[in-house]
Amino acid sequence: MRPFMRTALSMSRLISAHSFHLKSNSIPIISHSSRSLRIPLFKLPQGVYRPNSSSEFRWFCSKSRIAAATMQNRESISYLTQKEAAEVDEILMGPLGFSVDQLMELAGLSVATSIAEVYKVDEYKRVLVICGPGNNGGDGLVAARHLFHFGYNPSICYPKRTPKPLYAGLVTQLESLSVPFVSVEDLPSDLSKDFDIIIDAIFGFSFHGAPRPPFNDLIQRLVSLNEYKEAKQRFPVVVSVDIPSGWHVEEGDISDSSFKPDMLVSLTAPKLCAKRFHGPHHFLGGRFVPPSIVSKFNLHLPPYPGTAMCVRIGKPPHVDIAALRENYISPEFVEDNVEADPIHQFRKWFDEAIAANLREPNAMSLSTATSDGKPSSRMVLLKGFDEDGFVWYTNYGSQKAHDLAENPRASLLFFWDGLNRQVRVEGTVQKVSEEESEQYFHSRPRGSQLGAIVSPQSSVVPGRHFLIDKFKELEDRYSNGSLIPKPKYWGGYRLKPEAFEFWQGQPSRLHDRLRYSPCEIEGKKVWKVERLAP
């Protein structure tokens, strides 16, 4: 068995939130202390480590995609010898008090999340898990259970069951889910037609020597899948747990078996043989390691993004951009079930985006155009909405402000990837009152207030030092906690909606698109709902 290593450096997210109201019936929006960009960690003055991050992975979703895996130079990562890996286990399950079942549960979950990160369930649903008699096989059983709950259809080949309560319990859990167990004899000789993913959970880092029946035959069946790769035909992908079975833990495929898995999920830390893995996907699984082990073994491991249980090592494979696509699976969005007022419908979807714990659900693309029609777009944060419109704040000297002065019309686009939803809002734009801007400005963290004063937004500056120096100067000036005055060149805008479009992703690109446009019936303004072709 193995533990799960994590760097001693822990990532904390620093959030400072303030709510405010546009009006008594408006929706308050949380104001974050800053926008993050995903670049290496830096240390805040308070001593808190924080990722300077943005999405890619997003994030980690799935659909919180979670997803986005941090990439790390392979040469900068620690690799364990067989002896070191065994010693780590002894320490964890000895003086540090961990049990085998705890570590096995983390291992299986890490394998399942790594697979789900790369091989989406709508394309790779049929999974065969080949389990060996030891702890590696137990990892495979746990992974199968999690994959079942992720929506995959796992089958288990477990030729030599371990007669211990831990393993018997794992088998019982799978049988209670009606996950089929398949004998070696009942497996097809050609595995390419019945499965989309094959998990190699046969041997771990403690194995040595040559594989014996029936596992030598099973490994050869996996090797035979290379023919389909070479012919560029559709074939099941092979995922190895911690060690490609039959490989030497430190020297790799010394028997020249030609076993080349497509994905390797290393556990604890990569073993030395992982340096000889050249498949497209190498992940590190789990995220636990006491600082004492980090120090003792001088471990250098990549940080895990967000709350992910896996992290990519090395660069992702080259992909054909034209082949990137998502087959959306969503509830139907039909006219009979929508709100008559688009603001109410937006509020409903916005609340669901909040409940889904999506990252920055108030992020929106703001598109403007100059008087001669030259467009530009940028991401901004919604800070409130009600029946009168959608509000955001910015520098009145910025490019968007110049555009709006010439052409006071704009479009907003919200994209909630985890829910397969978009909302587009078009309308006229005007500045909010000075009182409203003042109220919001003083609700912001003091650092954000100083940043608004320091930055001549969209203007050319001589370098980052220019902004930092000015910020420190103002920070010293207002260090006594006195009120920071709002600059006249900073304030809010409100877009008054004239049209809405709500978009819900659906299979085969037959998306739902419902447009709200204003019309008048018996002298009263109402909203007409029409379906648009996707």
C-alpha positions as CSV (number, residue, x, y, z in Angstrom):
1,M,0.0,0.0,0.0
2,R,1.0,3.5,-0.2
3,P,0.1,6.9,1.2
4,F,-0.6,10.1,-0.7
5,M,2.0,12.8,-0.6
6,R,1.4,16.4,-0.7
7,T,3.8,19.2,-0.6
8,A,4.3,20.8,2.8
9,L,3.3,24.0,1.3
10,S,-0.5,24.3,1.6
11,M,-2.6,26.6,-0.5
12,S,-5.1,28.8,1.1
13,R,-7.5,31.1,-0.6
14,L,-7.9,34.5,0.9
15,I,-11.3,35.9,0.4
16,S,-12.7,39.1,1.7
17,A,-16.3,39.5,1.0
18,H,-18.7,42.5,1.4
19,S,-22.3,42.6,0.4
20,F,-24.2,45.7,-0.6
21,H,-27.6,46.6,-2.0
22,L,-28.4,48.6,-5.1
23,K,-31.9,49.1,-3.8
24,S,-34.1,47.5,-1.2
25,N,-35.3,44.8,-3.8
26,S,-32.0,44.3,-5.6
27,I,-29.7,41.2,-5.4
28,P,-26.5,41.7,-3.5
29,I,-23.4,40.3,-5.1
30,I,-20.3,39.3,-3.1
31,S,-17.3,41.4,-3.7
32,H,-14.0,39.5,-3.7
33,S,-10.9,41.2,-2.6
34,S,-9.1,40.5,-5.9
35,R,-9.3,38.5,-9.1
36,S,-6.9,35.6,-9.1
37,L,-4.7,34.4,-11.9
38,R,-3.3,30.8,-11.9
39,I,0.5,31.3,-11.8
40,P,3.0,30.1,-9.2
41,L,2.3,30.7,-5.5
42,F,3.5,33.8,-3.8
43,K,3.6,34.6,-0.1
44,L,1.2,37.3,1.2
45,P,2.4,39.7,3.8
46,Q,0.2,38.0,6.4
47,G,2.1,34.7,5.8
48,V,-0.7,33.0,4.0
49,Y,0.1,31.1,0.8
50,R,-2.3,31.7,-2.0
51,P,-2.6,30.5,-5.6
52,N,-2.6,33.4,-8.0
53,S,-5.0,31.4,-10.3
54,S,-7.6,31.6,-13.1
55,S,-9.3,29.0,-15.1
56,E,-8.0,27.2,-17.8
57,F,-9.7,23.7,-15.5
58,R,-11.1,25.0,-15.0
59,W,-11.3,24.0,-12.4
60,F,-12.0,21.6,-11.4
61,C,-15.3,20.5,-12.5
62,S,-17.6,18.4,-13.6
63,K,-19.2,19.1,-14.5
64,S,-17.2,20.7,-12.1
65,R,-14.3,20.0,-14.0
66,I,-12.4,20.1,-12.0
67,A,-10.9,20.5,-13.4
68,A,-7.7,21.7,-14.3
69,A,-4.7,19.9,-13.6
70,T,-1.5,21.6,-12.6
71,M,1.5,20.8,-14.8
72,Q,5.0,20.3,-13.5
73,N,8.4,19.7,-15.1
74,R,9.0,16.0,-14.8
75,E,12.6,16.6,-13.8
76,S,11.7,18.7,-10.9
77,I,9.5,16.0,-9.3
78,S,10.7,13.6,-6.6
79,Y,10.8,9.9,-7.6
80,L,11.0,7.1,-4.9
81,T,13.0,3.9,-4.9
82,Q,11.3,0.7,-3.9
83,K,13.0,0.9,-0.5
84,E,11.9,4.5,0.1
85,A,8.3,3.7,-0.9
86,A,8.2,0.8,1.5
87,E,9.7,2.9,4.3
88,V,7.1,5.7,3.8
89,D,4.4,3.1,4.2
90,E,5.9,1.8,7.4
91,I,6.0,5.3,8.9
92,L,2.5,6.1,7.9
93,M,1.0,2.9,9.2
94,G,3.2,2.8,12.2
95,P,3.9,6.0,14.3
96,L,1.6,8.2,12.2
97,G,-1.4,6.0,12.8
98,F,-2.8,5.4,9.4
99,S,-4.6,2.2,8.4
100,V,-4.5,0.3,5.2
101,D,-8.1,0.9,4.4
102,Q,-7.8,4.7,4.8
103,L,-4.9,4.8,2.3
104,M,-6.6,2.4,0.0
105,E,-9.7,4.5,-0.1
106,L,-7.7,7.6,-1.0
107,A,-5.8,5.6,-3.7
108,G,-8.9,4.3,-5.4
109,L,-10.6,7.7,-5.3
110,S,-7.4,9.3,-6.8
111,V,-7.4,6.8,-9.7
112,A,-11.1,7.3,-10.4
113,T,-10.8,11.1,-10.5
114,S,-7.7,10.9,-12.7
115,I,-9.6,8.8,-15.2
116,A,-12.7,11.0,-15.1
117,E,-10.4,14.0,-15.7
118,V,-9.2,12.7,-19.1
119,Y,-11.7,10.0,-20.2
120,K,-15.2,11.5,-20.2
121,V,-18.0,9.1,-19.2
122,D,-20.1,9.8,-22.4
123,E,-17.3,8.5,-24.6
124,Y,-15.5,5.9,-22.3
125,K,-18.3,4.3,-20.3
126,R,-17.3,0.6,-20.3
127,V,-14.5,-0.1,-17.8
128,L,-12.7,-3.3,-17.0
129,V,-10.7,-3.4,-13.8
130,I,-8.1,-6.2,-13.5
131,C,-7.2,-6.6,-9.9
132,G,-4.3,-8.4,-8.4
133,P,-4.2,-10.2,-5.1
134,G,-2.5,-7.4,-3.1
135,N,-3.1,-3.8,-2.1
136,N,-2.8,-2.6,-5.7
137,G,-5.8,-4.8,-6.5
138,G,-7.7,-3.3,-3.5
139,D,-7.0,0.2,-5.0
140,G,-8.6,-1.1,-8.2
141,L,-11.7,-2.3,-6.4
142,V,-12.1,1.1,-4.6
143,A,-11.6,2.9,-8.0
144,A,-14.3,0.7,-9.6
145,R,-16.8,1.7,-6.9
146,H,-16.1,5.4,-7.4
147,L,-16.3,5.1,-11.1
148,F,-19.7,3.4,-10.8
149,H,-20.9,6.5,-8.8
150,F,-19.4,8.8,-11.5
151,G,-21.6,7.1,-14.1
152,Y,-19.3,4.6,-15.6
153,N,-20.1,0.9,-16.1
154,P,-17.3,-1.1,-14.4
155,S,-16.7,-4.8,-14.6
156,I,-14.2,-6.6,-12.4
157,C,-11.7,-9.4,-13.1
158,Y,-10.3,-10.5,-9.8
159,P,-8.8,-14.0,-10.3
160,K,-7.0,-14.5,-6.9
161,R,-9.2,-12.9,-4.2
162,T,-7.5,-12.0,-1.0
163,P,-9.3,-13.8,2.0
164,K,-9.2,-10.8,4.3
165,P,-12.1,-8.8,5.7
166,L,-11.0,-5.6,4.0
167,Y,-11.0,-7.1,0.6
168,A,-14.2,-9.1,1.2
169,G,-15.9,-5.9,2.2
170,L,-14.8,-4.2,-1.0
171,V,-16.2,-7.1,-3.1
172,T,-19.5,-7.0,-1.1
173,Q,-19.8,-3.2,-1.8
174,L,-19.4,-3.8,-5.5
175,E,-21.8,-6.7,-5.6
176,S,-24.4,-4.6,-3.8
177,L,-24.1,-2.2,-6.7
178,S,-24.6,-5.1,-9.2
179,V,-21.1,-4.5,-10.6
180,P,-20.3,-7.7,-12.5
181,F,-17.3,-9.9,-11.7
182,V,-15.9,-11.7,-14.7
183,S,-13.6,-14.7,-14.6
184,V,-10.5,-14.9,-16.7
185,E,-12.1,-17.7,-18.7
186,D,-15.1,-15.6,-19.5
187,L,-13.1,-12.6,-20.6
188,P,-12.9,-12.2,-24.4
189,S,-9.5,-13.0,-25.9
190,D,-9.6,-9.7,-27.7
191,L,-10.4,-7.0,-25.2
192,S,-10.7,-4.2,-27.8
193,K,-14.4,-4.6,-28.6
194,D,-16.0,-4.9,-25.1
195,F,-14.3,-2.1,-23.1
196,D,-13.4,1.5,-23.5
197,I,-11.0,1.6,-20.5
198,I,-9.0,-1.1,-18.9
199,I,-7.5,-0.5,-15.4
200,D,-4.3,-2.4,-14.6
201,A,-4.4,-2.8,-10.8
202,I,-2.5,-6.0,-10.8
203,F,0.9,-5.4,-9.2
204,G,2.2,-2.5,-7.1
205,F,5.7,-1.3,-6.0
206,S,6.3,-4.3,-3.7
207,F,6.1,-6.8,-6.6
208,H,9.3,-8.4,-8.0
209,G,10.1,-11.3,-10.3
210,A,8.2,-12.5,-13.4
211,P,4.4,-12.4,-13.5
212,R,2.8,-15.9,-13.1
213,P,-0.5,-17.3,-14.4
214,P,-3.1,-16.0,-14.9
215,F,-1.6,-12.5,-14.7
216,N,1.1,-13.1,-17.3
217,D,-1.6,-13.9,-19.8
218,L,-3.7,-10.9,-18.8
219,I,-0.7,-8.6,-19.3
220,Q,-0.1,-10.1,-22.7
221,R,-3.7,-9.3,-23.7
222,L,-3.0,-5.7,-22.7
223,V,0.2,-5.7,-24.8
224,S,-1.8,-7.0,-27.8
225,L,-3.8,-3.8,-27.8
226,N,-0.7,-2.1,-29.2
227,E,-1.6,-3.4,-32.6
228,Y,-4.7,-1.3,-32.7
229,K,-2.7,1.8,-31.6
230,E,-0.2,1.2,-34.4
231,A,-3.1,0.8,-36.9
232,K,-4.7,4.0,-35.5
233,Q,-7.9,2.1,-34.8
234,R,-10.2,2.7,-31.9
235,F,-8.9,0.7,-28.9
236,P,-9.4,0.6,-25.1
237,V,-7.1,2.9,-23.2
238,V,-5.1,1.2,-20.5
239,V,-4.6,2.9,-17.1
240,S,-1.9,1.6,-14.7
241,V,-2.2,2.1,-11.0
242,D,1.1,3.3,-9.5
243,I,3.3,0.8,-11.5
244,P,2.7,-0.7,-15.0
245,S,2.3,-4.3,-14.1
246,G,5.4,-6.4,-14.9
247,W,7.7,-3.4,-14.8
248,H,10.7,-3.2,-12.5
249,V,9.8,-0.6,-9.9
250,E,13.0,1.3,-10.5
251,E,14.3,0.3,-14.0
252,G,11.0,0.1,-15.9
253,D,10.2,-2.5,-18.6
254,I,13.5,-4.5,-18.3
255,S,11.8,-7.7,-19.6
256,D,10.9,-5.8,-22.8
257,S,7.3,-6.8,-22.5
258,S,6.2,-3.8,-24.7
259,F,3.5,-3.0,-22.1
260,K,2.9,0.7,-22.6
261,P,-0.2,2.0,-20.8
262,D,-1.8,5.2,-21.9
263,M,-2.2,6.6,-18.4
264,L,-0.1,6.1,-15.3
265,V,-1.6,7.2,-11.9
266,S,1.3,7.4,-9.5
267,L,0.5,7.2,-5.8
268,T,2.4,8.8,-2.9
269,A,5.1,10.0,-5.3
270,P,6.1,8.7,-8.7
271,K,8.4,5.6,-8.5
272,L,11.7,5.7,-10.4
273,C,10.2,3.6,-13.2
274,A,7.8,6.5,-14.0
275,K,10.7,8.3,-15.6
276,R,10.5,5.7,-18.4
277,F,6.7,6.2,-18.8
278,H,6.1,8.0,-22.1
279,G,2.3,7.7,-22.4
280,P,0.2,10.8,-22.9
281,H,-1.2,11.1,-19.3
282,H,0.8,10.9,-16.1
283,F,-1.1,11.9,-12.9
284,L,-0.2,12.0,-9.3
285,G,-3.0,10.7,-7.1
286,G,-4.0,11.6,-3.5
287,R,-3.0,14.7,-1.6
288,F,-1.8,13.8,1.8
289,V,1.6,13.9,3.4
290,P,2.7,15.0,6.9
291,P,5.5,17.6,6.9
292,S,7.8,15.1,8.7
293,I,7.7,12.8,5.6
294,V,8.3,15.7,3.2
295,S,11.3,16.7,5.2
296,K,12.7,13.2,5.7
297,F,12.6,12.2,2.1
298,N,13.2,15.7,0.7
299,L,10.0,15.4,-1.5
300,H,9.2,17.9,-4.3
301,L,5.7,17.3,-5.5
302,P,3.3,19.5,-7.5
303,P,0.5,21.3,-5.6
304,Y,-3.0,20.0,-6.2
305,P,-5.5,22.5,-7.8
306,G,-8.5,23.5,-5.8
307,T,-10.0,20.4,-4.0
308,A,-8.7,18.0,-6.7
309,M,-7.5,14.5,-5.7
310,C,-5.2,14.3,-8.7
311,V,-2.7,16.5,-10.5
312,R,-1.1,16.1,-13.9
313,I,2.7,15.7,-14.1
314,G,4.3,17.1,-17.3
315,K,2.7,18.7,-20.3
316,P,-0.6,17.4,-21.6
317,P,-0.5,15.7,-25.0
318,H,-0.8,17.5,-28.2
319,V,-4.5,17.6,-29.2
320,D,-6.3,18.3,-32.4
321,I,-8.2,21.5,-31.6
322,A,-10.8,20.6,-34.3
323,A,-11.6,17.4,-32.4
324,L,-12.2,19.1,-29.0
325,R,-15.9,18.9,-28.3
326,E,-18.3,18.3,-25.5
327,N,-21.6,16.3,-25.8
328,Y,-23.8,18.2,-23.3
329,I,-26.3,16.3,-21.2
330,S,-28.8,18.6,-19.5
331,P,-32.4,18.7,-18.5
332,E,-34.7,20.1,-21.2
333,F,-35.3,23.8,-21.1
334,V,-38.8,24.4,-22.6
335,E,-41.1,27.3,-22.9
336,D,-43.7,25.9,-20.5
337,N,-41.3,25.9,-17.6
338,V,-39.7,29.3,-17.8
339,E,-40.5,32.5,-15.9
340,A,-42.5,35.1,-17.7
341,D,-40.1,37.8,-16.6
342,P,-36.5,37.3,-17.8
343,I,-35.1,38.9,-14.6
344,H,-36.8,36.3,-12.6
345,Q,-35.5,33.6,-14.9
346,F,-32.0,35.0,-14.6
347,R,-32.3,35.1,-10.8
348,K,-33.3,31.4,-10.8
349,W,-30.3,30.4,-12.9
350,F,-27.9,32.6,-11.0
351,D,-29.1,31.1,-7.7
352,E,-28.5,27.6,-9.2
353,A,-25.0,28.7,-10.3
354,I,-24.3,29.8,-6.7
355,A,-25.7,26.6,-5.3
356,A,-23.5,24.5,-7.7
357,N,-20.5,26.2,-6.1
358,L,-19.2,27.4,-9.5
359,R,-16.2,29.6,-9.4
360,E,-17.1,33.3,-9.9
361,P,-20.6,32.8,-11.1
362,N,-20.9,36.6,-11.4
363,A,-18.1,36.8,-14.0
364,M,-19.4,38.1,-17.3
365,S,-18.0,39.1,-20.7
366,L,-18.8,42.7,-21.4
367,S,-18.8,43.6,-25.1
368,T,-18.8,47.2,-26.2
369,A,-18.1,49.0,-29.5
370,T,-16.8,52.4,-30.6
371,S,-19.0,54.8,-32.6
372,D,-17.6,53.4,-35.8
373,G,-18.4,49.8,-34.8
374,K,-15.0,48.5,-33.6
375,P,-15.9,45.9,-30.9
376,S,-13.9,44.8,-27.8
377,S,-14.7,42.4,-25.0
378,R,-13.4,41.8,-21.5
379,M,-14.3,39.9,-18.4
380,V,-15.8,41.9,-15.5
381,L,-17.7,41.1,-12.4
382,L,-21.4,41.6,-11.9
383,K,-22.0,43.5,-8.7
384,G,-25.8,43.6,-8.6
385,F,-29.0,43.2,-10.6
386,D,-32.6,44.0,-10.2
387,E,-35.6,45.0,-12.4
388,D,-33.7,48.2,-13.5
389,G,-30.7,46.3,-14.9
390,F,-27.2,44.8,-14.3
391,V,-24.5,46.8,-12.5
392,W,-20.7,46.6,-12.7
393,Y,-17.9,49.1,-11.6
394,T,-14.8,50.3,-13.4
395,N,-12.5,53.2,-14.2
396,Y,-14.2,55.9,-16.2
397,G,-11.0,56.4,-18.1
398,S,-10.8,52.8,-19.4
399,Q,-11.4,51.7,-23.0
400,K,-14.8,50.3,-22.2
401,A,-15.7,53.6,-20.6
402,H,-14.6,55.5,-23.8
403,D,-16.6,53.0,-25.9
404,L,-19.7,53.6,-23.8
405,A,-19.3,57.3,-24.0
406,E,-19.4,57.1,-27.8
407,N,-21.9,54.3,-28.1
408,P,-23.9,53.6,-24.9
409,R,-25.0,50.1,-25.9
410,A,-23.4,46.8,-24.7
411,S,-23.9,43.1,-24.4
412,L,-23.2,40.9,-21.4
413,L,-22.5,37.1,-21.6
414,F,-22.6,34.8,-18.6
415,F,-21.1,31.3,-19.1
416,W,-21.8,28.7,-16.4
417,D,-19.8,25.7,-17.7
418,G,-20.6,23.4,-14.8
419,L,-24.4,23.7,-15.6
420,N,-24.0,23.8,-19.5
421,R,-25.6,27.3,-19.5
422,Q,-25.1,30.7,-21.0
423,V,-27.2,33.9,-20.7
424,R,-26.8,36.8,-23.1
425,V,-28.2,40.2,-22.2
426,E,-28.3,43.3,-24.5
427,G,-29.3,46.8,-23.8
428,T,-28.5,50.4,-23.2
429,V,-25.9,51.6,-20.6
430,Q,-25.7,54.6,-18.3
431,K,-23.7,55.5,-15.2
432,V,-25.1,54.7,-11.8
433,S,-25.5,57.6,-9.3
434,E,-22.5,59.0,-7.5
435,E,-24.1,57.9,-4.3
436,E,-24.4,54.3,-5.4
437,S,-20.8,54.2,-6.6
438,E,-19.7,55.8,-3.3
439,Q,-21.6,53.2,-1.3
440,Y,-20.1,50.3,-3.2
441,F,-16.5,51.7,-3.3
442,H,-16.4,51.9,0.5
443,S,-17.7,48.3,0.8
444,R,-14.6,47.0,-1.0
445,P,-11.5,45.8,0.9
446,R,-9.1,48.7,1.5
447,G,-6.5,47.2,-0.8
448,S,-9.0,47.2,-3.7
449,Q,-9.9,50.8,-2.9
450,L,-6.2,51.8,-3.2
451,G,-5.8,49.7,-6.3
452,A,-8.6,51.7,-8.0
453,I,-6.9,54.9,-7.2
454,V,-3.4,53.7,-8.3
455,S,-4.3,52.2,-11.7
456,P,-4.8,54.5,-14.7
457,Q,-6.8,51.7,-16.3
458,S,-6.0,51.0,-20.0
459,S,-3.2,53.5,-20.0
460,V,0.4,52.6,-20.8
461,V,2.6,52.4,-17.7
462,P,6.4,52.1,-17.5
463,G,6.3,48.8,-15.6
464,R,4.8,46.9,-12.7
465,H,7.1,48.7,-10.3
466,F,5.2,51.9,-11.2
467,L,2.0,50.5,-9.8
468,I,3.6,48.9,-6.8
469,D,5.4,52.1,-5.8
470,K,2.3,54.1,-6.0
471,F,0.3,51.5,-4.1
472,K,2.9,51.5,-1.2
473,E,2.8,55.3,-1.1
474,L,-1.0,55.4,-0.7
475,E,-0.8,52.5,1.7
476,D,1.5,54.5,4.0
477,R,-0.7,57.6,3.6
478,Y,-3.9,55.8,4.8
479,S,-2.2,53.4,7.3
480,N,-4.0,55.1,10.2
481,G,-7.3,53.6,8.9
482,S,-8.8,56.9,7.8
483,L,-11.5,57.0,5.0
484,I,-10.1,56.5,1.5
485,P,-11.8,58.9,-0.8
486,K,-13.4,57.5,-4.0
487,P,-11.7,59.0,-7.1
488,K,-14.0,60.9,-9.4
489,Y,-12.8,58.8,-12.3
490,W,-14.2,55.5,-10.8
491,G,-17.8,54.3,-10.6
492,G,-20.5,52.1,-11.8
493,Y,-22.5,51.4,-15.0
494,R,-26.0,49.9,-15.3
495,L,-27.2,48.0,-18.4
496,K,-30.9,48.3,-18.9
497,P,-31.9,45.1,-20.7
498,E,-33.7,45.1,-24.0
499,A,-33.2,41.5,-24.9
500,F,-32.2,38.2,-23.2
501,E,-31.2,34.8,-24.5
502,F,-31.0,31.8,-22.3
503,W,-29.0,28.8,-23.6
504,Q,-28.9,25.3,-22.3
505,G,-26.5,22.7,-23.9
506,Q,-28.0,19.5,-25.2
507,P,-26.8,16.3,-26.9
508,S,-25.9,16.3,-30.6
509,R,-25.7,20.1,-30.6
510,L,-29.5,20.4,-30.4
511,H,-29.2,23.1,-27.8
512,D,-32.1,24.9,-26.2
513,R,-32.2,28.7,-27.0
514,L,-35.0,30.8,-25.6
515,R,-35.1,34.6,-26.5
516,Y,-37.0,37.2,-24.5
517,S,-37.9,40.3,-26.4
518,P,-40.1,43.2,-25.2
519,C,-43.5,43.8,-26.7
520,E,-46.7,45.6,-25.8
521,I,-50.1,44.0,-25.2
522,E,-53.0,46.2,-24.4
523,G,-50.7,49.1,-23.5
524,K,-48.7,47.0,-21.1
525,K,-45.0,46.0,-21.6
526,V,-44.6,42.2,-21.5
527,W,-41.8,39.8,-22.6
528,K,-42.3,37.6,-25.6
529,V,-40.5,34.2,-25.4
530,E,-39.4,32.6,-28.7
531,R,-37.3,29.5,-29.4
532,L,-34.3,30.0,-31.7
533,A,-32.7,27.2,-33.7
534,P,-29.3,26.1,-32.3
